[in-house]
Amino acid sequence: MLERYGHGGDLETASALYGRAPDDFVDFSSNMNPWGPPAGAREAMLRAWARIDAYPDPAARALRRRLSEKHGVPMEAIWVGNGAAEAIDLALRAIRPAVAAVAAPGFAEYETAVAHAGGRTRDLALRAEEGFALRAEEIAAAAAGGADAVVLGHPNNPTGRTLGADAIEAALGACRAVVVDEAFLDFSPAEEELTLVRRAAETPGLFVTRSMTKFYAIPGLRLGYLVAHPDEVERIRSLAVPWSANGIALEVGAAALDDAAFAARTLAWLPPERAWLSARLASLGLHPYPSEANFLLVRLPEGVRAGNLQTALGRGGVLIRSAATFRGLGEAYIRLAVKRREQNERLLSALASGLAETAGRTDPAPSAEGRAR
Ligand SMILES: Cc1ncc(COP(=O)(O)O)c(C=O)c1O
């Protein structure tokens, strides 16, 4: 299967499975901003290259200064590292939960990070019939059942839903530590009102993790950060490997934050394009759920299996994410990135033929698994 390492965007596996070169795919299985990277990123990379024989700033001061201005939090409340994945891992190592509650379906790395920290997870069930909203009562029940920490996506991956105020208050009231992963929140025009960074900077036990790889389309560089009370940031620093954010990533990240036009363009593009794509998916008989992120969770029509559809599209050079590896979903769901109009049109026509080809086939496509081995 395409998600053999647990994630979308795996072009090497796609190439082995579908017999095409890695750059011969349109990738809807990972969720990058299709307008990125920002124009200044290349020059920033070359500037950093000229200083590649020196260590990067061990305290990432230039980037933390810009982040401090962006979010209105002190620099001491920010830690910069090698992607949100590292920030999540370190937050959980700092917390050392016995039992951490995580949304199901949710991002698989939360569970891995909890396990790295010596704990185990307990699911907070999200229900399709409730639009996958997280109910505050689920959190209260998990805490009553022994969960001492909560890890939540805001918005959640793969559902694209942000947290309600009641769920946030329930988590903060019931558990000694809360990690809120805002990896995709910069795609929301309501980011300012929704973000918990300012609260995290003042609240011991609340950790907000952020990614710069999705909005600025630099996953190959790796860059993310964490916002927490300065005492918590000090603890994170003591657990981290030095220089985990490299010099090129730091320089590109600063240039990306300076590009206000890039951010404005992305925010103007996403809501109408997502609405357009959702409507077209619905007209193919699919059921996309409302999303505040740059991806859509989609329920397939009766009789279509995600794995078979993924294989049919993959052979034609279009990658989609099967949601079968997300707990609580299974073969009836896929996740799709929102991309540029011409790419979205290619997706729609591939889906139309893929649905016709796979409808009613209940067995997994044998060649996909066979070629993966
Ligand atoms: C919800 C979520 N959080 C965090 C990450 C990790 O992001 P980064 O590339 O910054 O490590 C991902 C990556 O897919 C993600 O989907």
The ligand as an SDF file (V2000), in Angstrom:
LIG
                    3D

 16 16  0  0  0  0  0  0  0  0999 V2000
   -1.3280   16.9970   11.5190 C   0  0  0  0  0  0  0  0  0  0  0  0
    0.1370   17.0300   11.2620 C   0  0  0  0  0  0  0  0  0  0  0  0
    0.9430   17.5200   12.1950 N   0  0  0  0  0  0  0  0  0  0  0  0
    2.2830   17.5710   12.0270 C   0  0  0  0  0  0  0  0  0  0  0  0
    2.8630   17.1050   10.8680 C   0  0  0  0  0  0  0  0  0  0  0  0
    4.3500   17.1630   10.7240 C   0  0  0  0  0  0  0  0  0  0  0  0
    4.7330   18.3080    9.9970 O   0  0  0  0  0  0  0  0  0  0  0  0
    6.2490   18.6670    9.7160 P   0  0  0  0  0  0  0  0  0  0  0  0
    6.4920   18.4350    8.2630 O   0  0  0  0  0  0  0  0  0  0  0  0
    6.3720   20.1260   10.0800 O   0  0  0  0  0  0  0  0  0  0  0  0
    7.0880   17.8030   10.5890 O   0  0  0  0  0  0  0  0  0  0  0  0
    2.0610   16.5790    9.8580 C   0  0  0  0  0  0  0  0  0  0  0  0
    2.6540   16.0470    8.6190 C   0  0  0  0  0  0  0  0  0  0  0  0
    2.0150   15.4680    7.7960 O   0  0  0  0  0  0  0  0  0  0  0  0
    0.6620   16.5490   10.0540 C   0  0  0  0  0  0  0  0  0  0  0  0
   -0.1620   16.0520    9.1200 O   0  0  0  0  0  0  0  0  0  0  0  0
  1  2  1  0
  2  3  1  0
  2 15  2  0
  3  4  2  0
  4  5  1  0
  5  6  1  0
  5 12  2  0
  6  7  1  0
  7  8  1  0
  8  9  2  0
  8 10  1  0
  8 11  1  0
 12 13  1  0
 12 15  1  0
 13 14  2  0
 15 16  1  0
M  END
$$$$
